[in-house]
Each structure stands twice: as structure tokens, then as C-alpha cells.
Amino acid sequence: MFTEALKTIWFDSGFAALTWQHLVMIAVACVLIYLAIVKKFEPLLLLTIAFGVLLANLPLAGLMKEEMGSETGGLLHYLYLGVKKGIYPSLIFMGVGAMTDFGPLISRPSSLLMGAAAQFGIFMAFIIANLLGFTPQEASSIGIIGGADGPTAIYTTAKLAPHLLSAIAIAAYSYMALIPIIQPPLMRLLTTEEERKVKMEQLREVSKLEKICFPIVVTIFCVLLLPSVAPLIGMLMLGNLFRESGVVERLSDTAQNALMNIVTIFLGVTVGATANAENFLRLETLAIIALGLVAFAFSTIGGLLIGKLMYKLSGGKINPLIGSAGVSAVPMAARVSQVEGQKANPGNFLLMHAMGPNVAGVIGSAVAAGILMALFG
């Protein structure tokens, strides 16, 4: 009797259902947890994504089990609806908007050109992915990794190619975390020492009226041009209006902290939970990770080349290093520009100048996603 009970417990347990694929994915989850905790690679999202991967690959747990008739679905299945319906990425954009100062961009509108050029990698990776046999929808989702914007990548992929969500999310956040490693060699390769030494003049002071009008004008223009991007741009600019209006400090604080943290947990765990062994252990996952690196590199190159052009047109007054900050990883990419600038010239202070292209990249990646969703959605 006791033996039979033990057999029943064993055969009903997840241990009996474990396969080598599950073990590989559990190992992947542990590596990602290590990178998040020890190496501090985008820990806020990578840690939650990694634990979601772990939960999805523990057999028979059923956390992502779909609802069937009267049978209740798994916990993460219901939480995943926030990803599927585009709710979580949009709410994260609200928090990003509440934390972002668009002053450097308003002060130097030409930064928009560098932010736009840094989306070059999105379209380059899209073309290559198409040539490799991915559908336009899949290629769009892969290309958006080049925007260096995790929520935008998740939002676009959930709409166009949800079966690739886990691979694209992990690639996007991994490359965002690796910006200090990926960008500097390209920055040194494409700029001269003389260009890197350029000290830029202090930005003009931006008035409160300009800062309040900016999110309103951008929302009207972008949403009229690309209605598909309304959730991302609308929430980004609403959060920024909370910040700049000065009359809703509580809402601004909630968007930046409590709401952002809650949504980050739900988004990360549920995106990670899509990385079950069946979906993730494919050759196309390796192709996505490789193409993501291509997209990232070409985005950095695009921003740098426009930076060099602006250096020439301004008579040597603009340091082209700030062009690499046109990818939308705020403020990490701007900090890399600052670090490289100070290596060339210890008296160089490029951070605020680089924030212009950096915040322009946030808008640029959302607009690029809107174009792809309008064409292939």
C-alpha cells in the first residue's frame, strides 16, 4: 500500500515528466538569474523574466495553462493578457514619460535627427530577416530589437508575432544591458580622436511652457500620423505631462514608482513564462539573437554617422559621440557617450547633450514600431 502511494506520488509529480528540454531551459533560467543578480544586466526586468522562464519549464505546474470551458486557466495565463492586449508596455511607457526630461531635446531639436538615424538598425535587421525567410510580421518584431526599447519590442511582437515573444524580449533586454560593451568599439571605429575631443556649449534653458506644450504637440502629431502607436506615445506623453505640469505630483510619483514596479513584475514574469522548451529551443531563436545584435550595431552606426554629419555642418561644434545615444536605452546610452567623451578629453561633459538624442530615440523607436504595425499588422 505504502509502495503504491509512493508510485502514485512519483508519477503525478513533475519529476516524472521532466525532459532534457526542460532541464536545458531551467539551466537557461539560472544563467539569466546569475546575469541579473551578479552582473546586474538590466536586473529589474531580466530577473523577473528569468524566473518566468523557470516557472514555465517546471512540468505540470500549469501556470500558463489556457482556460478550457469551465476549467480555470493558470495564474500567469491571466496575467499574460496584459502583454497580449498591450497594457503592460503602455503603462511602462507612462512611467518612462514621468521619469524623462525632454528639455535637452527641446533645447536642441536637431537631436531628433540622431534619434531617427539610430532606428536604422530596425529596418536593416528587418530586411535581413526577410531574406532569411522570416515573415514580414516576424521580421518587424526582430528588427525592433534595434530600437533598444524593451517595452516597444514586447508591444510590437505581441501584436505581430507572439510566438517569438520570449526570444525577442530576452534578446532586447540582454543587448540593452550590454550597451557599455557593444557601443564603445563602434564609437571609436567611426569617429576620430579630434571629433571625440569636441567640447559642446551649454544648452539653452527651456521654459516651463515649452515643456508642458511638448507632450501635447507630440501626441497630436504622432497619433494623427500613426494611429497604431497611440497607446505607446499617448501613455509616454501623459506620464511626461504629469511630470512637467507640476500640479499632480502624486500621480507622477505613482507612475514613476509604485505602478512602474508592479507592471514590471507582471510583464517580466509573464513574458518569461512564454519561453517554454517547445517554443524556445529552436534554431530560429539563435537567428533572432544574432539578428538582434546586427540591429543594435546598425542603430549605433546610424546615429554616429548623422552625428559626424552634424559635426561637419556645425563647423566642429557638435561631438558626434552623442549620435550613438540615439538608441532609446535611457539614460544608459547617454552615459556611454559621456564616458567615451571624457576618455578623449577629461574636461568633456556630454551627458546632457547626449540626453537629447537619447530621449528622441524613445519617440523614434515607438514611431518605427508604428510604421511596421501599420504596414504589416
N, C-alpha and C positions, 0 to 999 in steps of 0.2 A: 504493500500500500504506500509506504514511505517512498520507495523507489519510483513508483508510478507518479507520485506527486512531484518528485524532483524532475522526472522526464517531462511532465506537462509544463512545469515552470520553465524548463530549459527551451523547449520547442516553441513556447509562446513568447520567449524573450527576444530582444533584438540581437543578442549574441549569435543565435542560431541563424539569423537572416543576414549576418554580415558577409559582404563580398569583398574581393580585393579592391573593387572600385570605391566602395565606401571607405575602406582604410586609406586609400590614396587621398580622398577628399578630406578626411579627418586630419591627415598629415598636412595638407594644404592649409586647412583652417588654423592649425597650430603654428605653421610658419607665418601666416598673416598676423596672428596674435603676437608672435615674437616681434615682428617688424613694427607693429603698433606700439607695443609696450617698451621694448628695449631700444629700437632705432627711432621711435617717435615719428614714424611715417604716417602723417595725417591721422593721428590716433582717434580723434573724435568719431570719424566715420569708419576707418579701417578696422578698429576693434569691434564695433557693432556688426559690421559686415562679416568679419571673420567668425564671430560667434553664431551669426545666422547660417553661415556655411556649415559649421559644426552641427547645429541643430537639425539642418535639412538632411544630413547624412548619417543620422542615428536611426537605423531601421525600425519601422513600426511605430515611431513616435507620432506620426500623422499630423505634425504641426502645420503642414501646408496642404493637408487633405481638403479637396473641394467638397462643397455641400452637395449631397446627393439625395434628392427627395426630402424626406423628413429627417434624414441623417445629418447631424450637425457637422460642419467643417472644422478644420483645425484652427487654433488661435491665430497663427501667422497668416493663414488664408484670408481671414477677415481684415487683419491689419494691412495686408498687401493691397487691399482695394485703394488705399491712399496713394500707392505708387501707380497702380493701374489707371486710376482716374486723374492722375496728375496733380493730386492735392499736396502731397509732401514736398515735391520740388518747388512748387509755387510758394508754399509757406516758408521754406528755407530762403527763397529769394526775398521775401518780405523782411526776414531777419537780416539778410545781407544788406538790403537797402537801408535799414535802420542803423547799420554799423558803418555805412560808407559815406565819406565826404567827397562829393563831386566837385568841390572847389577847384582842385588843380586842373580838372578837365574844362570847367567853365572859364578859368583864367587863361588857359591856352587851348582854344578849340581845335587847333591843328593836331592835338593829341588824338583826335578821332581818327585821323588818317593812319596812325600807327596801330591803334586798336583794330581798325578794319583790316589792315595788311596782315596782322597777326592771326587772322582767320584763314589765311592762305592754306595752311596745313589741312584744314577741314575739307576743302574742295580737292586738294591734291590726293589725300587719302581716299576720298570718295571715288575719284577716277581710277586709282589703282585697285581698290576693292572691286569695282565694277569689272575691270579687266580680269580679275582673278575668279570671277564667276559669282560673286555675291549679287543679290538682287539690289535694285536701286534703294529700296527701303533699308536693307541691311547695310549697304554701303554708306547711306546717310548716317545711320546710327554709329557706324565705326568711325566715320570722318569726324563726327562731332567731338570725339576724344581730343582732337587737336585744339579745341577751344579752351582746354584746361579748366573746364567748369563742370564739376560733378553733377550738380542738380540738373543742368541743361542736358547733359549726356543721358541721365536717367529719364528725364521727361521725354526727350526725343525718342529714345529706344523703347520706352513703354508704349508710345503711340505707334511706332513704325515696325519694330522688330523685337517684341517682348521676349522671344525665346533666346535672345542674345544678351539679355539684361545683366545677368551676373558677370559674364566675361567683360562686358564693356564697362560696367561700374568699377570692377576691381582694377582693370587697366587704367581707367581715367584717374582714380584716386591714387594709384601707385605712381603714375607719372607726375601727378601734381606734387606728390611728396618728394619726388626725385628732381624737381626743378633745379635745386642748387648743384646737382651733379650733371644734368643734361645740358643746361643753358651755357655755363661759362666757356666750355671749349668752343662752341659755335660763336659766342660773342668775341672771343679772342681771334678766331679764324677770320671773321668777316669785318673786323674793324682794325684800324691802325693804332699804334700807340699814341700818336698825335691826337686822333679822334677821341680816344678813351680819356685823355687828359683834360678835355674841354670842361671848363667851369661855366655853369649856366647862371644867368641873372635871376634874382629873386622874383618869384611870381607876384603878379599884382593881387591886391586884396579883393576878394569877391564879396559883394554886398549881400545882405540877408534876403533882399527882394529877388536877386538873381537866383539864389539857392532855393527859394520857395517856388519860383516860376519854372525852374529847370525840370523837376519831375513831372509837372503838369504838361509842359510843352512836349517833352519826350514821349509821354504816354499817348497824347493825342496823335502825334506824328507816326510813331511806330505801330500803334494798333490800327490806325486807318490804313497804313501801308501794308501791314501783315497781320490780319486779324487772328491768325493761328497762334501768334506769340503773345496774345493779350494776357493769359494767365501769368506768364513769367515777367514780362515787362510791367504789367499792371501792379503785381504784388511788390516787385522791386522798387518801383517808384512810390507806391503807397508807403512802404517802410521808410523810404528816404524823406517823404513829406512829414511823416511822424517826427523824424529827427530834426528837420530844419524848421518846422513851424514853431517849435518852442512852446506849444500850448498843450501837448499831450505826452508829457514826459513818462507817465505811467505806461501808456501804450507803446512808446518807443522802447522803454526798458523791458517790457514783456516780450516784444518782438525780438529783441536782441538776445535775451537770456532764457527765460522760462519756456516760451513757445519754441524757440530755436532748439533748445536742448531736448525737449520732448519729441519734436518731429525728427530730429537727428537719430534718436534711438529707434523710433518706428521705421524710418527709412532704411537705416543701415541693416537692421536685423532682417527685415523682410526682403530687401534686395539680396542679401547674402543667402537667404533661405531658398532663393531660386536656383542656387548653384548646387543642385543635386548631381550625383555622379553621372546620371544619364544625359543631362544637358551640358555638363561642363567638360567631361573628359572626351573631347573631340579634337580633331586636327584643326578645325576652324577656330577653336579657342586660341591656339598658338598663333594662327594667322592674324586674329584680332589684336592680340597683344603686340605683335610685330608691327602691324599697320598703325596701331596707336602711337608707337614710338616714332614712326615716319611722320604721322600727322603733327605730333608735338614738335619735332625738329623743324619741319617746314613752316609751322606757325612762328617759331622763334626767328627763322631766317627771314620770313616775310616782314616781320616787324623791324628787324635790324636793317634790311635793305631800304625801307622807307625812312628809317632814322638816318641812314647815310645820305639819302637824297635831301632830306631836310637840313642836314649839316651843310651840304653844298649850297642849297638855296638860301640859307640864313647867313652865309658867309662865315661859317665855322662857329656859330653861336649855340647850336643845338648839339648836344652829345648824343651820338647815335646809339649808345648803350641803352638809352631809355626806350628804344623801339622794341627791345626784347620783352619789356614789361607789358606789351600789348596783349599777351595771353591773359586770360581772366582770373588767374590764381592770385587773389588779393589777400594780403599785401606781399606774399612771398616773392613773386616775380619782381616787384619793385625793389625789394631788399637785395635781390641778386644784382640788379643794376647798380645799386648803391655800393655794394661790396666790390664789384669789379671796377667801378669808377675810382674808388679810394685806393685800390691796388695800384692803379696807374698814376693817381695824383692824390696824396694823402689829404689835401685840402678840398677835395671834391665832395659835395653834398648833393647827391642826385635823387634822394628818396622822394621828396615832394614833387619833383619834376617827373619822376617815373610813375607816380601815382596817377597822373593824367591819362597816359596810355593804358595803365592797369585797369582803372575803372571804366575806361572806354571799351576795354576788352570784354567786360561783363555784359555791356549792352550789345557789343558786336557779336558775341557768341550766341546770345538769345536771338538776335536778328538772323544770323546764319541758320540757326535751327528753324526759325520761322519760314525762311526761304525753302529749306529742304522739305519741311512738312507741307508747305503749300504746293510744292511740285510733286511730291510722292506720297502724301498722306491719303 
